[in-house]
Amino acid sequence: MLRRYVLPCALILFVSIGAGGLAYKRQAKTVYSTNCVFQAFIHLSREDPSTPEHAQFIGGLALQEVGTVASSGLYRRVSAHEKTPAGVIASETTTAPSPGLGTFFVTVMDPSPARATRLANAVCNEYVSSIKKNRADQLAAKVKAVQDRIDSIESEVAKLAAIPAAKLTPGQKVTLQTRTAQILYNSQLLANITSYPPDEVSLLSPAGTVNKQKIGDLSKKLVIAGVAGVLVCFLYILIGEILAMRGSDSRGSGSLDEHINERESARNPQVIQPARSTVSHEDPRGVH
């Protein structure tokens, strides 16, 4: 029974899936994508990473800086000079780590190829400038904190140093020695902070090449088309079987009585007996 439906159902599914593909092609939106690459290599020592753990640590620092910039109004600042709503920029932009030490891709997908390139470069440049500013502020804050601590300790040491050595109490002498050691430690710390190599924060590769592509839910349309094709195939088989049954009934309706008689005969078989003769046989001798 099913063999005669294989080819029609295959054609139905083919047409349904093809229609889904055409609907995707007609409704999908054409966009243009491009990307730029920037680096945020944060130096917290004089040595370059020599182990995977150190490289991973540097990558974590870079990711932290990128996250801080992204959450502090990045798209709002880009929107101010690109005349594009911040929500649109945020929805069209993706930032992700790329191969390399502290490097990141910024990808923008926009209906306009020129605007895609412009926004990608604007976002990359904003990352670079914001990270540089944040790092400069962080360094200045660290230097100030250490210098303020040194100034406070030196003020205390100066007061103790003004006391004649003979008049210093044992506690004051211990305090003087401790504070002097603290000044030395903080001075070395300050020298280390200010002697780190400068951070490598820059635009490595500006956006230039633009790729054209279609955006749409192709898989969803194909699934819907496939399900519709299966339903149509099921209805086709069902209707075909109903019509076949009706045709069979119409062909056999003329001999309905014969079918009934045959069924009754099979159910109640009768044996036909030969008729007995009703003629009486008289004595051949006759009646005397």
C-alpha positions as a Markdown table, in Angstrom:
| # | Residue | x | y | z |
|---|---|---|---|---|
| 1 | Met | 0.0 | 0.0 | 0.0 |
| 2 | Leu | 2.7 | 2.5 | 1.0 |
| 3 | Arg | 4.8 | 2.0 | -2.2 |
| 4 | Arg | 2.4 | 4.0 | -4.3 |
| 5 | Tyr | 2.7 | 7.0 | -1.9 |
| 6 | Val | 6.5 | 7.1 | -1.7 |
| 7 | Leu | 7.1 | 9.3 | -4.8 |
| 8 | Pro | 4.2 | 11.7 | -4.2 |
| 9 | Cys | 5.3 | 12.2 | -0.6 |
| 10 | Ala | 8.9 | 12.8 | -1.6 |
| 11 | Leu | 7.8 | 15.4 | -4.1 |
| 12 | Ile | 5.6 | 17.1 | -1.4 |
| 13 | Leu | 8.5 | 17.2 | 1.0 |
| 14 | Phe | 10.8 | 18.6 | -1.7 |
| 15 | Val | 8.4 | 21.3 | -2.6 |
| 16 | Ser | 7.7 | 22.2 | 1.0 |
| 17 | Ile | 11.4 | 22.5 | 2.0 |
| 18 | Gly | 12.1 | 24.4 | -1.2 |
| 19 | Ala | 9.3 | 26.8 | -0.4 |
| 20 | Gly | 10.8 | 27.3 | 3.1 |
| 21 | Gly | 14.2 | 28.1 | 1.5 |
| 22 | Leu | 12.6 | 30.6 | -0.9 |
| 23 | Ala | 10.8 | 32.2 | 2.0 |
| 24 | Tyr | 14.1 | 32.6 | 3.9 |
| 25 | Lys | 15.8 | 34.0 | 0.9 |
| 26 | Arg | 13.0 | 36.5 | 0.4 |
| 27 | Gln | 12.6 | 37.6 | 4.0 |
| 28 | Ala | 16.2 | 37.4 | 5.2 |
| 29 | Lys | 17.9 | 40.8 | 5.9 |
| 30 | Thr | 21.1 | 41.6 | 4.1 |
| 31 | Val | 23.8 | 42.9 | 6.4 |
| 32 | Tyr | 27.5 | 43.7 | 6.2 |
| 33 | Ser | 30.0 | 42.6 | 8.8 |
| 34 | Thr | 33.5 | 43.8 | 9.5 |
| 35 | Asn | 35.9 | 43.7 | 12.4 |
| 36 | Cys | 38.9 | 45.4 | 13.9 |
| 37 | Val | 41.4 | 44.1 | 16.4 |
| 38 | Phe | 42.9 | 45.9 | 19.4 |
| 39 | Gln | 45.3 | 44.9 | 22.1 |
| 40 | Ala | 45.2 | 45.5 | 25.9 |
| 41 | Phe | 48.4 | 44.0 | 27.2 |
| 42 | Ile | 48.6 | 45.1 | 30.8 |
| 43 | His | 52.1 | 45.1 | 32.4 |
| 44 | Leu | 52.3 | 44.4 | 36.1 |
| 45 | Ser | 56.0 | 43.4 | 36.0 |
| 46 | Arg | 59.1 | 44.0 | 34.1 |
| 47 | Glu | 59.1 | 40.5 | 32.5 |
| 48 | Asp | 57.0 | 39.3 | 29.6 |
| 49 | Pro | 54.9 | 36.2 | 30.2 |
| 50 | Ser | 57.1 | 33.1 | 30.2 |
| 51 | Thr | 54.6 | 30.5 | 31.3 |
| 52 | Pro | 51.0 | 29.6 | 30.3 |
| 53 | Glu | 49.8 | 30.6 | 33.7 |
| 54 | His | 51.4 | 34.0 | 33.4 |
| 55 | Ala | 49.9 | 34.5 | 29.9 |
| 56 | Gln | 46.5 | 33.5 | 31.2 |
| 57 | Phe | 46.9 | 36.0 | 34.1 |
| 58 | Ile | 47.7 | 38.8 | 31.6 |
| 59 | Gly | 44.7 | 37.7 | 29.5 |
| 60 | Gly | 42.5 | 37.9 | 32.6 |
| 61 | Leu | 43.7 | 41.4 | 33.3 |
| 62 | Ala | 42.9 | 42.5 | 29.7 |
| 63 | Leu | 39.4 | 40.9 | 29.9 |
| 64 | Gln | 38.8 | 42.8 | 33.1 |
| 65 | Glu | 39.8 | 46.1 | 31.6 |
| 66 | Val | 37.6 | 45.5 | 28.5 |
| 67 | Gly | 34.6 | 44.6 | 30.7 |
| 68 | Thr | 35.1 | 47.7 | 32.8 |
| 69 | Val | 35.1 | 49.9 | 29.7 |
| 70 | Ala | 32.0 | 48.1 | 28.2 |
| 71 | Ser | 30.0 | 48.6 | 31.3 |
| 72 | Ser | 30.9 | 52.2 | 31.8 |
| 73 | Gly | 29.0 | 53.7 | 28.9 |
| 74 | Leu | 31.1 | 52.6 | 25.9 |
| 75 | Tyr | 28.3 | 52.7 | 23.4 |
| 76 | Arg | 26.9 | 55.9 | 24.8 |
| 77 | Arg | 30.2 | 57.6 | 24.2 |
| 78 | Val | 30.5 | 56.2 | 20.7 |
| 79 | Ser | 26.9 | 57.2 | 20.0 |
| 80 | Ala | 27.7 | 60.8 | 20.9 |
| 81 | His | 30.1 | 61.3 | 18.0 |
| 82 | Glu | 28.7 | 58.8 | 15.5 |
| 83 | Lys | 25.1 | 60.1 | 15.6 |
| 84 | Thr | 23.8 | 56.5 | 16.0 |
| 85 | Pro | 21.6 | 55.4 | 18.9 |
| 86 | Ala | 23.6 | 53.6 | 21.6 |
| 87 | Gly | 21.1 | 50.7 | 21.6 |
| 88 | Val | 21.6 | 50.1 | 17.9 |
| 89 | Ile | 25.4 | 50.1 | 18.3 |
| 90 | Ala | 25.2 | 47.7 | 21.2 |
| 91 | Ser | 22.9 | 45.3 | 19.3 |
| 92 | Glu | 25.2 | 45.3 | 16.2 |
| 93 | Thr | 28.5 | 45.0 | 18.0 |
| 94 | Thr | 30.2 | 41.9 | 19.4 |
| 95 | Thr | 33.5 | 42.0 | 21.3 |
| 96 | Ala | 35.4 | 38.7 | 21.9 |
| 97 | Pro | 39.0 | 37.6 | 22.7 |
| 98 | Ser | 41.1 | 36.7 | 19.7 |
| 99 | Pro | 44.3 | 34.7 | 19.4 |
| 100 | Gly | 47.2 | 36.7 | 20.9 |
| 101 | Leu | 48.2 | 38.2 | 24.2 |
| 102 | Gly | 45.3 | 40.5 | 25.4 |
| 103 | Thr | 43.9 | 41.0 | 21.9 |
| 104 | Phe | 40.2 | 41.3 | 21.0 |
| 105 | Phe | 38.0 | 41.3 | 18.0 |
| 106 | Val | 35.2 | 43.9 | 17.6 |
| 107 | Thr | 32.7 | 42.8 | 15.0 |
| 108 | Val | 29.9 | 45.0 | 13.7 |
| 109 | Met | 27.0 | 43.9 | 11.5 |
| 110 | Asp | 25.0 | 46.7 | 9.9 |
| 111 | Pro | 22.7 | 47.1 | 6.8 |
| 112 | Ser | 25.2 | 49.8 | 5.6 |
| 113 | Pro | 28.7 | 48.7 | 4.8 |
| 114 | Ala | 30.1 | 52.1 | 5.3 |
| 115 | Arg | 28.5 | 52.5 | 8.7 |
| 116 | Ala | 29.6 | 49.0 | 9.7 |
| 117 | Thr | 33.2 | 50.0 | 9.1 |
| 118 | Arg | 32.8 | 53.4 | 10.8 |
| 119 | Leu | 31.2 | 51.9 | 13.9 |
| 120 | Ala | 33.7 | 49.1 | 14.2 |
| 121 | Asn | 36.7 | 51.5 | 14.1 |
| 122 | Ala | 34.9 | 53.9 | 16.5 |
| 123 | Val | 34.3 | 51.1 | 19.0 |
| 124 | Cys | 37.8 | 49.8 | 18.8 |
| 125 | Asn | 39.3 | 53.3 | 19.2 |
| 126 | Glu | 37.0 | 54.0 | 22.2 |
| 127 | Tyr | 38.2 | 50.8 | 23.8 |
| 128 | Val | 41.8 | 51.8 | 23.3 |
| 129 | Ser | 41.4 | 55.4 | 24.6 |
| 130 | Ser | 39.2 | 54.4 | 27.5 |
| 131 | Ile | 41.6 | 51.6 | 28.6 |
| 132 | Lys | 44.6 | 53.9 | 28.4 |
| 133 | Lys | 42.8 | 56.5 | 30.5 |
| 134 | Asn | 41.7 | 54.0 | 33.1 |
| 135 | Arg | 45.2 | 52.5 | 33.3 |
| 136 | Ala | 46.7 | 56.0 | 33.7 |
| 137 | Asp | 44.2 | 56.8 | 36.4 |
| 138 | Gln | 44.9 | 53.5 | 38.2 |
| 139 | Leu | 48.6 | 54.1 | 38.1 |
| 140 | Ala | 48.2 | 57.7 | 39.3 |
| 141 | Ala | 46.0 | 56.5 | 42.2 |
| 142 | Lys | 48.6 | 53.8 | 43.2 |
| 143 | Val | 51.5 | 56.3 | 43.1 |
| 144 | Lys | 49.5 | 58.8 | 45.1 |
| 145 | Ala | 48.5 | 56.2 | 47.7 |
| 146 | Val | 52.1 | 55.1 | 48.2 |
| 147 | Gln | 53.4 | 58.6 | 48.2 |
| 148 | Asp | 50.8 | 59.7 | 50.8 |
| 149 | Arg | 51.8 | 56.8 | 53.0 |
| 150 | Ile | 55.5 | 57.8 | 52.6 |
| 151 | Asp | 54.7 | 61.4 | 53.5 |
| 152 | Ser | 52.8 | 60.4 | 56.6 |
| 153 | Ile | 55.6 | 58.1 | 57.8 |
| 154 | Glu | 58.2 | 60.7 | 57.1 |
| 155 | Ser | 56.3 | 63.3 | 59.1 |
| 156 | Glu | 56.2 | 60.9 | 62.1 |
| 157 | Val | 59.9 | 60.1 | 61.7 |
| 158 | Ala | 60.7 | 63.8 | 61.6 |
| 159 | Lys | 59.0 | 64.4 | 64.9 |
| 160 | Leu | 60.9 | 61.5 | 66.5 |
| 161 | Ala | 64.2 | 62.6 | 64.9 |
| 162 | Ala | 63.8 | 66.0 | 66.5 |
| 163 | Ile | 64.1 | 64.4 | 69.9 |
| 164 | Pro | 67.6 | 64.0 | 71.1 |
| 165 | Ala | 68.7 | 60.4 | 70.9 |
| 166 | Ala | 69.5 | 60.4 | 74.7 |
| 167 | Lys | 65.9 | 61.3 | 75.5 |
| 168 | Leu | 64.2 | 58.7 | 73.2 |
| 169 | Thr | 62.3 | 56.1 | 75.1 |
| 170 | Pro | 62.8 | 52.4 | 74.1 |
| 171 | Gly | 59.4 | 52.4 | 72.5 |
| 172 | Gln | 60.2 | 55.6 | 70.5 |
| 173 | Lys | 63.4 | 54.0 | 69.3 |
| 174 | Val | 61.6 | 50.9 | 68.1 |
| 175 | Thr | 59.0 | 53.1 | 66.4 |
| 176 | Leu | 61.7 | 55.2 | 64.7 |
| 177 | Gln | 63.4 | 52.1 | 63.4 |
| 178 | Thr | 60.1 | 50.6 | 62.2 |
| 179 | Arg | 59.0 | 53.8 | 60.4 |
| 180 | Thr | 62.4 | 54.2 | 58.7 |
| 181 | Ala | 62.1 | 50.6 | 57.4 |
| 182 | Gln | 58.6 | 51.4 | 56.2 |
| 183 | Ile | 59.8 | 54.4 | 54.3 |
| 184 | Leu | 62.5 | 52.3 | 52.6 |
| 185 | Tyr | 59.9 | 49.6 | 51.6 |
| 186 | Asn | 57.4 | 52.1 | 50.2 |
| 187 | Ser | 60.1 | 53.9 | 48.3 |
| 188 | Gln | 61.1 | 50.7 | 46.6 |
| 189 | Leu | 57.4 | 49.9 | 45.9 |
| 190 | Leu | 57.0 | 53.3 | 44.4 |
| 191 | Ala | 60.1 | 52.8 | 42.2 |
| 192 | Asn | 58.7 | 49.4 | 41.0 |
| 193 | Ile | 55.3 | 50.9 | 40.1 |
| 194 | Thr | 56.8 | 53.7 | 38.1 |
| 195 | Ser | 59.3 | 51.5 | 36.4 |
| 196 | Tyr | 56.9 | 49.0 | 34.8 |
| 197 | Pro | 57.0 | 48.9 | 31.0 |
| 198 | Pro | 54.2 | 50.9 | 29.5 |
| 199 | Asp | 51.0 | 49.0 | 28.8 |
| 200 | Glu | 50.6 | 47.9 | 25.2 |
| 201 | Val | 47.1 | 49.2 | 24.4 |
| 202 | Ser | 46.6 | 50.0 | 20.8 |
| 203 | Leu | 44.6 | 49.4 | 17.6 |
| 204 | Leu | 46.3 | 46.5 | 15.9 |
| 205 | Ser | 44.1 | 46.2 | 12.8 |
| 206 | Pro | 41.4 | 48.7 | 11.7 |
| 207 | Ala | 38.2 | 47.6 | 10.1 |
| 208 | Gly | 38.4 | 47.5 | 6.3 |
| 209 | Thr | 37.2 | 44.4 | 4.6 |
| 210 | Val | 33.4 | 44.1 | 4.6 |
| 211 | Asn | 31.5 | 40.8 | 4.2 |
| 212 | Lys | 28.0 | 40.6 | 2.9 |
| 213 | Gln | 25.6 | 38.0 | 4.4 |
| 214 | Lys | 22.0 | 37.2 | 5.0 |
| 215 | Ile | 20.5 | 37.2 | 8.5 |
| 216 | Gly | 17.4 | 35.1 | 9.2 |
| 217 | Asp | 16.3 | 32.0 | 11.0 |
| 218 | Leu | 16.8 | 29.4 | 8.2 |
| 219 | Ser | 16.6 | 26.4 | 10.4 |
| 220 | Lys | 13.2 | 27.5 | 11.8 |
| 221 | Lys | 11.7 | 28.0 | 8.3 |
| 222 | Leu | 13.0 | 24.6 | 7.1 |
| 223 | Val | 11.6 | 22.8 | 10.2 |
| 224 | Ile | 8.2 | 24.5 | 9.7 |
| 225 | Ala | 8.2 | 23.6 | 6.0 |
| 226 | Gly | 9.2 | 20.0 | 6.7 |
| 227 | Val | 6.4 | 19.6 | 9.3 |
| 228 | Ala | 3.9 | 21.1 | 6.8 |
| 229 | Gly | 5.1 | 18.7 | 4.1 |
| 230 | Val | 4.7 | 15.7 | 6.4 |
| 231 | Leu | 1.1 | 16.8 | 7.3 |
| 232 | Val | 0.2 | 17.3 | 3.6 |
| 233 | Cys | 1.7 | 13.8 | 2.9 |
| 234 | Phe | -0.4 | 12.3 | 5.7 |
| 235 | Leu | -3.6 | 13.9 | 4.3 |
| 236 | Tyr | -2.7 | 12.7 | 0.8 |
| 237 | Ile | -2.4 | 9.1 | 2.0 |
| 238 | Leu | -5.5 | 9.4 | 4.1 |
| 239 | Ile | -7.6 | 10.8 | 1.3 |
| 240 | Gly | -6.2 | 8.2 | -1.2 |
| 241 | Glu | -7.2 | 5.3 | 1.1 |
| 242 | Ile | -10.7 | 6.7 | 1.7 |
| 243 | Leu | -11.2 | 7.0 | -2.1 |
| 244 | Ala | -9.9 | 3.5 | -2.6 |
| 245 | Met | -12.3 | 2.1 | 0.0 |
| 246 | Arg | -15.2 | 3.9 | -1.6 |
| 247 | Gly | -14.3 | 2.6 | -5.0 |
| 248 | Ser | -14.2 | -1.0 | -3.7 |
| 249 | Asp | -17.6 | -0.6 | -2.0 |
| 250 | Ser | -19.2 | 0.7 | -5.2 |
| 251 | Arg | -17.9 | -2.2 | -7.3 |
| 252 | Gly | -19.3 | -4.8 | -4.8 |
| 253 | Ser | -22.7 | -3.2 | -4.1 |
| 254 | Gly | -24.5 | -5.0 | -7.0 |
| 255 | Ser | -23.9 | -8.5 | -5.6 |
| 256 | Leu | -24.8 | -7.6 | -2.0 |
| 257 | Asp | -27.6 | -10.2 | -1.9 |
| 258 | Glu | -25.3 | -12.8 | -3.2 |
| 259 | His | -22.8 | -12.1 | -0.5 |
| 260 | Ile | -25.4 | -12.3 | 2.2 |
| 261 | Asn | -26.8 | -15.6 | 0.9 |
| 262 | Glu | -23.3 | -17.0 | 0.7 |
| 263 | Arg | -22.6 | -15.9 | 4.2 |
| 264 | Glu | -25.9 | -17.4 | 5.5 |
| 265 | Ser | -25.2 | -20.7 | 3.6 |
| 266 | Ala | -21.8 | -21.0 | 5.2 |
| 267 | Arg | -23.2 | -20.3 | 8.6 |
| 268 | Asn | -26.3 | -22.8 | 8.3 |
| 269 | Pro | -25.4 | -25.5 | 5.8 |
| 270 | Gln | -28.4 | -27.6 | 4.6 |
| 271 | Val | -28.4 | -31.1 | 3.1 |
| 272 | Ile | -30.9 | -31.5 | 0.3 |
| 273 | Gln | -32.6 | -34.9 | 0.6 |
| 274 | Pro | -34.0 | -36.7 | -2.4 |
| 275 | Ala | -37.8 | -36.5 | -2.5 |
| 276 | Arg | -39.6 | -39.8 | -1.4 |
| 277 | Ser | -42.1 | -41.3 | -3.8 |
| 278 | Thr | -45.7 | -41.0 | -2.5 |
| 279 | Val | -47.0 | -43.7 | -4.9 |
| 280 | Ser | -48.2 | -46.8 | -2.9 |
| 281 | His | -47.0 | -50.2 | -4.1 |
| 282 | Glu | -49.9 | -52.7 | -4.1 |
| 283 | Asp | -49.6 | -56.3 | -3.8 |
| 284 | Pro | -48.9 | -57.5 | -7.3 |
| 285 | Arg | -51.2 | -60.4 | -6.8 |
| 286 | Gly | -54.0 | -57.9 | -6.8 |
| 287 | Val | -57.2 | -58.2 | -4.8 |
| 288 | His | -59.2 | -61.2 | -5.2 |
